[in-house]
Amino acid sequence: MNILVANLGSTSFKFRLFRFDEAGAALLARGGYERVTDHGRAIDDCLAELKAAGHVQSASDLHGVGFKTVLGRNLTGCVPADERVIAALEGFKDIAPAHNPPYAAGIRRFQEKLPGVPLVALFETAFYQWMPEAATRYAVPETWYQAGVRRHGFHGASHKFIAERSAELLGRDDIARRVSGLYQDGPGPESGPPLRVISCHLGGSSSITGIRNGLAVGTSMGLSPQSGLPQNNRVGDLDSAAVPYMLKTLGLPLAEIERQLVQESGLLGLSGVGNDLRDLRAAAAQGNARARLALEVFTHSARHWIGAFHFELGGCEAIVFTAGIGENNPDLRAAILRDLGQLGLVLDPAKNEALRGAEGEISAPASRVRVFVIPANEELVVARETLRCIAARN
Ligand code: AMP
């Protein structure tokens, strides 16, 4: 089975082609285009590339296309990418302006170009469908809630993968199975003792999710991917009073405030150096105080959210680091998990230092809380979920 994963940005189109057989998944091809103005043309180019490479001669060689859609109005899950998905994306285009319009347009193009090939949308919000209602609500008037102002959660593909893989690593195949079929079968009944995991997706965009028996109980991201931890250029959590204050005090128009919150805030805004953790670390090592502070703010925020979910879950069996920052920065991991002896958490400094970009355990054998690094591969997650969705419908 060949599954194409289409990753659409406002001016970019990236793709990966996976082949699934009894041996598992293999990446057959990957590619992409920047400065895209015509997504239809980019899709044509992608299909031509796959044909020239001998992977996909005709539509019958393609068994599905998966889209990592962000959020839709009144719709989530892993579902056929049809008119209902397009309407849901358009209904929330003002919350995710960089993502929803290109995905809606891209799905339409694939519908035209590959009639008969199953198209599947995996919403980033899907993993949060079973979150307790109290964890989803802001204290806003009912009309705001009815308009969609609530905590939706993001990075669902990544956190679901962590829920599944961490359960396997902890010997809980019952929970891994529960997570694997979640979007087709729903959560079903609980089994066995509780398994509590805190998943830390730390990358260009970061979020932390508390997971009990494979289901999210809370997450750091809210209405939009603007919230929670400081992001690369995006603000993360901010008191809502800041917007009217800057509007009145600096006389900034709303569009400029929005632009600065999205493009000039986060690690870039704090450090003044850049939005990439490697640049911040290099600057901090040379004595740049703002870069050092940006790293400390990021660490402080990560500890805040891990602490919140540790308390909410009543403890945890494992903490997992994933994504570019979480996988590759042992000293940041150590800073985030410092002084947690009272919780029985003990890192193994040598294992932590040695582990970069690969899967492994970095806690000491005596640690009551186990700590893992699990590499993210969101495209593979989308491909796997697309396959599961297609199989469930056949
Ligand atoms: P992601 O969004 O998951 O691709 O993560 C991007 C972030 O991960 C950037 O801030 C990078 O600085 C950081 N990152 C990626 N690779 C490394 C590495 N080898 N060492 C340190 N940081 C890294």
Boltz pocket constraint, residues with backbone or C-beta under 6 A from the ligand:
constraints:
  - pocket:
      binder: B
      contacts: [[A, 202], [A, 203], [A, 204], [A, 205], [A, 275], [A, 276], [A, 277], [A, 278], [A, 279], [A, 323], [A, 324], [A, 325], [A, 326], [A, 328], [A, 329]]
      max_distance: 6.0
